[in-house]
Amino acid sequence: MNQSGVTGGRTAEVSSVWNPVVDVHAHFFPRISRGEGASLGSNGPWLRDDGDGTGQMMVGGREYRPVDASLWDPDARVAGMDKHGVDVQVVSAAPLLFGYDADPAVAAPWARLVNHRAIEMCASYPDRLRPLCQVPLQDVDRACAEVDWAMSEGHVGVHIGNHVGSRNLDDPEMVRFLSHCADGGIPVFVHPWETMAGDRMSTHMLSWLVGMPAESHLAILSLVLTGAFERLPADLRICFAHGGGSFVAQLGRADNAWHRRDLVRADCPKPPSTYVERFYVDSAVFSDEALRLLVAVMGDDRILLGSDAPFLLGEERPGV
């Protein structure tokens, strides 16, 4: 997960070494038909291409989100990258495609379908687009097999959700998958999805504004406070989307609780702030003030450029 820093844009200095601007957080949604989506059930996800450069992410017969062709058309995507000074995008499927609720026997071929489509999309611009795979994380044996296959076919890492049902990333099976990735040198990108308290955040995009940052915060602290990071290989390369959510802003609260309550430090031998060296975050935090705080807490060597492109609520000018 190497990239040129968090400022975005092409360098103005003349150099004999190419220092590419790499966006590690960019999504795609391939042309999946309604029939293909139905393999996950009547509300399976699929793409409606309206033929005019726009379309809809669909859930069964319901419109889920309006989108444009850069989500599935590599030519449109690379044109947008050129406009914003991005040399390389590491693309991952929209989390709607995870399929974690499906039976593993269904989710495994579904992941393979999405991963094949990712390879096909990136093949148009192999020097500009690099794919992250998805896996049937509800079945770790199948997930390990799929990530190994995907890496052998040209994927550069794996994209996972921050939980599978009620299981956080500290669950023994999730730790087993992360250990497998560490042993294979496979980078892991963690994205929030299926946010908590959905019935209380059903309007005004509150699940995106509140739920997603909270989910990422929960994912990181679940690895810290349970001692999971102590059990995981130190060379695990794991990055959390959206600047790690609310983790950085609330890190002082976690440290304070660790020092004052034995309940908090029962399984965690060091203050939570000491674990920032164990993971990366992206830079998609949407304000200069938030980015300055992120750099102050994480260090600029732990922040990777991320935009959440090409969704409307992503950063239009990555890192700027």
matplotlib code that plots the C-alpha trace (Angstrom):
import matplotlib.pyplot as plt

x = [0.0, 2.6, 1.5, 2.9, 1.5, -1.7, -1.6, -2.7, -1.8, 1.3, 4.7, 5.9, 9.5, 11.5, 12.7, 14.3, 12.1, 8.4, 6.5, 2.9, -0.2, -2.1, -5.6, -6.2, -9.9, -11.9, -14.9, -16.4, -19.6, -19.4, -22.2, -24.0, -27.4, -30.5, -30.4, -26.9, -27.7, -30.6, -28.2, -28.0, -31.8, -34.7, -33.0, -29.7, -27.6, -27.2, -26.4, -28.9, -27.0, -29.3, -27.2, -26.6, -23.6, -25.8, -27.4, -28.5, -27.2, -30.2, -31.3, -33.8, -36.4, -35.5, -33.2, -30.4, -28.1, -27.7, -24.3, -22.4, -20.5, -17.1, -18.3, -18.2, -16.6, -12.8, -12.5, -14.7, -12.9, -9.4, -10.7, -11.7, -8.4, -6.6, -8.8, -7.8, -4.2, -4.4, -2.0, -3.2, -6.4, -6.7, -10.3, -12.6, -16.2, -19.0, -19.7, -23.2, -21.6, -20.0, -22.7, -21.9, -25.5, -25.6, -25.0, -21.2, -21.9, -23.6, -21.3, -18.1, -19.1, -20.5, -17.1, -15.5, -17.9, -17.1, -13.4, -13.4, -15.2, -12.7, -9.9, -11.7, -12.2, -8.6, -7.2, -8.1, -5.6, -3.3, -0.8, -3.6, -6.2, -5.3, -8.0, -8.7, -10.6, -13.6, -14.1, -16.9, -15.8, -18.6, -16.6, -12.9, -11.7, -13.4, -12.2, -8.6, -8.9, -10.5, -7.9, -5.1, -6.7, -7.3, -3.7, -2.5, -4.7, -3.4, -5.4, -3.2, -5.0, -8.4, -11.3, -13.4, -16.2, -15.6, -17.8, -19.7, -23.1, -22.4, -18.7, -16.2, -12.7, -11.4, -13.5, -11.2, -12.2, -11.7, -8.3, -7.5, -8.3, -6.2, -3.3, -3.6, -3.3, -0.3, 1.4, 0.9, 1.9, -1.6, -2.7, -6.2, -8.5, -11.3, -14.5, -17.5, -20.8, -24.2, -24.1, -25.4, -28.7, -30.1, -33.7, -32.4, -30.5, -32.9, -33.1, -30.8, -27.9, -27.3, -26.0, -23.3, -22.6, -22.7, -22.9, -19.9, -17.4, -18.7, -18.3, -14.6, -14.0, -15.5, -13.4, -10.1, -10.8, -12.0, -8.6, -6.8, -8.7, -9.3, -5.6, -6.2, -3.3, -1.1, -2.0, -1.7, 1.6, 3.3, 3.8, 0.0, -0.7, -4.2, -5.8, -9.1, -11.2, -12.4, -9.4, -10.4, -13.7, -14.0, -11.1, -8.6, -10.9, -11.8, -8.4, -7.8, -11.0, -9.8, -6.4, -8.0, -10.3, -7.4, -5.4, -8.4, -10.3, -8.9, -11.9, -10.7, -7.1, -7.9, -6.8, -4.8, -1.2, -0.5, -2.5, -4.6, -2.5, 0.5, -1.2, -1.4, 1.8, 0.0, -2.4, -2.9, -5.8, -6.8, -7.0, -10.7, -11.7, -13.1, -11.5, -8.1, -8.7, -9.5, -6.5, -4.2, -5.5, -5.1, -1.4, -0.8, -2.1, -1.2, 1.9, 2.1, 3.7, 0.5, -1.9, -2.6, -4.4, -8.0, -11.0, -14.0, -14.3, -16.4, -19.4, -20.9, -20.0, -16.4, -13.6, -13.8, -10.2, -8.3, -6.0, -6.7]
y = [0.0, 2.5, 5.9, 9.4, 11.0, 12.8, 16.0, 14.7, 16.1, 15.5, 16.7, 19.9, 19.0, 17.3, 14.0, 10.9, 8.7, 8.5, 9.2, 8.2, 9.6, 6.4, 6.5, 3.4, 4.0, 4.0, 1.9, 0.1, -1.7, -3.9, -4.6, -7.2, -8.1, -8.5, -12.2, -12.5, -10.4, -12.7, -15.5, -13.7, -13.7, -11.5, -8.4, -9.2, -6.2, -5.4, -2.5, -0.6, 1.1, 3.8, 4.2, 7.9, 7.9, 7.5, 4.5, 3.1, 0.7, -1.6, -3.8, -6.2, -3.9, -0.9, 2.0, 2.2, 5.0, 7.1, 6.7, 7.6, 5.6, 6.0, 3.4, 0.7, 2.2, 2.2, 4.9, 7.3, 6.4, 7.1, 10.4, 11.4, 10.4, 12.5, 15.5, 15.2, 14.3, 10.7, 8.3, 5.0, 3.8, 0.7, -0.2, -2.2, -3.3, -1.2, -2.8, -3.5, -6.4, -8.2, -10.9, -11.7, -12.7, -15.4, -19.1, -19.6, -22.0, -19.1, -16.4, -18.1, -18.1, -14.6, -13.3, -15.1, -13.4, -9.9, -10.6, -11.7, -8.5, -6.5, -8.1, -7.4, -3.7, -3.1, -5.0, -2.0, 0.2, -2.2, 0.6, 2.9, 0.5, -2.2, -4.4, -5.5, -8.7, -9.5, -12.8, -14.8, -13.7, -15.6, -18.8, -18.2, -21.4, -20.3, -16.7, -17.8, -19.9, -17.0, -14.4, -16.8, -17.4, -13.7, -12.7, -15.3, -13.7, -10.1, -8.6, -6.5, -7.1, -7.8, -5.5, -6.6, -5.2, -4.2, -6.9, -10.0, -10.0, -9.7, -10.7, -7.9, -8.2, -9.6, -12.7, -15.8, -16.6, -13.0, -13.0, -16.3, -14.7, -11.6, -13.9, -15.7, -12.4, -11.4, -14.7, -14.2, -10.6, -9.6, -6.0, -5.7, -2.7, -2.4, -0.5, 0.2, -1.3, -2.3, 0.3, 0.0, 1.3, 1.5, 2.1, 5.3, 6.6, 6.0, 9.6, 12.4, 9.9, 9.6, 6.0, 7.5, 10.5, 8.9, 5.1, 4.6, 6.6, 4.7, 1.3, 2.0, 3.2, 0.0, -2.1, -0.6, -0.6, -4.2, -5.2, -3.1, -3.7, -7.4, -8.0, -9.1, -7.0, -8.7, -12.1, -10.9, -10.9, -7.5, -7.3, -7.4, -4.5, -3.3, 0.0, 1.5, 3.7, 7.2, 8.1, 5.3, 7.0, 8.6, 6.6, 9.4, 12.1, 9.8, 8.3, 10.4, 9.1, 5.5, 6.1, 7.8, 4.8, 2.4, 4.2, 4.5, 1.2, -2.3, -3.5, -1.6, -2.8, -6.4, -7.8, -4.9, -4.6, -1.1, 2.1, 2.2, 5.1, 2.9, 0.7, 3.4, 1.9, -1.3, 0.0, 2.6, 4.9, 6.7, 10.5, 10.8, 13.0, 15.9, 18.9, 20.4, 20.5, 16.8, 15.9, 17.9, 16.0, 12.7, 13.5, 14.6, 11.3, 8.8, 10.4, 11.1, 7.7, 6.0, 7.9, 6.8, 8.9, 7.9, 9.6, 7.2, 7.9, 8.0, 8.4, 11.9, 12.0, 11.1, 13.7, 15.4, 16.5, 13.7, 14.9, 18.6]
z = [0.0, -1.0, -2.3, -2.6, 0.5, 1.5, -0.5, -3.9, -7.3, -9.4, -8.1, -9.7, -9.1, -11.8, -10.6, -12.2, -10.0, -10.7, -7.5, -8.4, -6.7, -5.6, -4.4, -2.2, -1.6, -4.8, -5.6, -8.6, -9.3, -12.4, -14.8, -12.8, -14.2, -12.2, -12.9, -11.6, -8.5, -7.8, -6.9, -3.5, -3.2, -4.4, -3.0, -4.6, -5.8, -9.5, -11.8, -14.0, -16.7, -18.2, -21.3, -20.9, -18.6, -15.5, -13.7, -10.4, -7.9, -7.4, -4.6, -6.1, -7.6, -5.5, -6.5, -3.9, -5.2, -8.3, -9.9, -13.1, -15.6, -13.9, -11.4, -14.1, -17.2, -17.1, -19.8, -17.8, -14.6, -16.0, -17.4, -13.9, -12.5, -15.1, -14.2, -10.5, -10.8, -9.7, -11.3, -9.9, -8.2, -6.1, -6.8, -4.5, -5.0, -3.4, 0.0, -1.1, -3.0, 0.0, 0.2, 3.8, 4.6, 2.0, 2.5, 2.0, -0.8, -2.6, -1.4, -2.7, -6.4, -6.0, -4.7, -7.7, -10.1, -8.6, -8.6, -12.2, -13.2, -11.2, -13.2, -16.5, -15.6, -14.6, -17.6, -19.7, -17.9, -16.0, -15.1, -13.7, -12.1, -9.6, -8.0, -4.5, -4.2, -1.9, -0.1, 1.5, 5.0, 6.7, 5.9, 6.6, 4.9, 1.7, 2.3, 2.5, -0.6, -2.5, -1.5, -2.5, -5.9, -6.4, -5.5, -8.0, -10.7, -10.2, -7.3, -5.0, -1.7, -0.1, 0.8, 3.7, 5.9, 9.5, 10.8, 9.7, 11.4, 15.1, 14.8, 15.1, 13.7, 17.0, 16.5, 16.4, 12.9, 11.7, 13.4, 11.6, 8.3, 9.1, 10.2, 6.8, 5.0, 7.1, 6.4, 2.7, 2.6, 1.5, 2.3, 3.9, 3.4, 5.9, 5.0, 7.3, 6.2, 7.6, 10.3, 13.9, 15.1, 11.6, 12.9, 14.6, 11.6, 8.7, 7.5, 6.4, 5.6, 9.3, 8.8, 6.6, 8.7, 12.1, 11.7, 9.4, 11.5, 14.6, 12.8, 11.9, 15.5, 16.8, 14.4, 15.5, 19.2, 19.0, 17.7, 20.3, 23.6, 23.2, 22.6, 19.0, 17.7, 20.2, 18.7, 15.1, 13.2, 13.5, 9.7, 9.0, 6.6, 7.4, 6.5, 7.7, 5.4, 6.1, 8.4, 10.8, 11.5, 14.9, 16.4, 16.2, 17.6, 20.6, 21.2, 24.3, 25.8, 25.2, 26.7, 29.8, 30.3, 29.9, 32.6, 35.0, 34.7, 34.9, 33.0, 29.9, 30.1, 31.1, 27.7, 26.4, 27.9, 26.5, 26.2, 23.0, 21.6, 21.3, 18.7, 16.0, 14.6, 13.8, 11.1, 8.4, 7.6, 4.5, 4.1, 3.3, 6.2, 4.2, 6.0, 6.6, 10.4, 10.4, 8.3, 10.6, 13.6, 11.7, 10.9, 14.5, 15.9, 13.2, 11.7, 8.0, 7.3, 8.4, 6.2, 2.6, 0.0, -0.3, -2.0, -1.8, -5.6, -7.6, -5.2, -4.9, -1.2, -1.8, -2.0, -5.4, -5.2, -3.3, -0.6, -1.2]

ax = plt.figure().add_subplot(projection="3d")
ax.plot(x, y, z, "-o")
ax.set_aspect("equal")
plt.show()
